[in-house]
Amino acid sequence: MRLYDIEITSPLLLGTAQYPSPVVLLDAIAASGADIVTVSLRRETADGSGAGFFDLLQQTGCRILPNTAGCHSAQEAVTTAQMAREVFGTDWIKLEVIGHSDTLQPDVFALVEAARILSNDGFKVFPYTTDDLVVGEKLIAAGCQVLMPWGAPIGSGQGLRNPGALRAMRAHFPNVAMIVDAGIGRPSDAAQAMELGMDAVLLNTAVAKAGDPEKMAQAMAQAVEAGRMGYRADPMDRRDMAVPSTPILGLAELA
Amino acid sequence: MKIIVNAVPHEVTASMLAAALDELGFTSRAMATALNGRFVPGKDRKTTALSEGDQLEVLAPMQGG
């Protein structure tokens, strides 16, 4: 999978929030096999713990994808992205512009506006978007080479609410790297996203809030791999009725 | 002068951003600053003047999804 100018091996991107401890986080990252982890920027505390967290992540060797989580306007997201570029030393940005505080649904109008400003400023934008084709087109026109449609609301663990829309996106943008971001709850959800032909899955809560985050990270890694192989193997078409798999020819008459 | 730092009012004697950060005890190598909603790069902090009532945000790496 190529994300902008970088070739990435693992189809699993992992968030770093909500883990019971830093040790569990590191174990989960290792078990997931992720090449990319997401981070955020928040107000610096008196103890300067932010630098320690950054050091911890750098030990993993993973590429850092900072987010603009919590931003509700294009201006806030652009400023946050500029700050993230300086702190993390990367021009990659997971662009979130939240439009609704209950559903954490993207404000796609502000998203496109911020994506254009940031792309023009040299950022490589990973937009957290809906599964709307027209918005996808506008994000690509704004300079995005990756699309990150939601599976379900952030942190909900509902799985893919609208697989048909994601399938349509895959068909409509065959050459754009596509990552399902948000809503994954179980390994089967991650496998389903990959079976639809997505290039990768980005998840956080499903691993961090599992009873055993390390084991769930491993399960997710296997699920995305299975889903990817399944897609490449070209699954059979669904049928409405049963079709016997055992040959009819040569069946004995015993009645 | 009084400025707002990460939503908390502070009294600072420094007139430039870099000196104010030192005065406030922000010494981390991994932090970024914004003044009144606009990003101020690290290289510009010494030449960025503060005004009464300015809103300063000092951000650092944190866990994120």
Interface residues (C-beta under 8 A of the other chain):
Chain A: G15 T16 A17 Q18 Y19 L25 T38 V39 S40 L41 R42 R43 E44 T45 A46 G48 S49 G50 A51 F53 F54 L57 P66 N67 A69 Q75 E76 T79 T80 Q82 M83 A84 E86 V87 F88 I154 G155 N204 T205
Chain B: N6 A7 G25 F26 T27 S28 R29 A30 M31 A32 T33 A34 G37 R38 F39 P41 G42 E57 V58 L59 A60 P61 M62 Q63 G64 G65
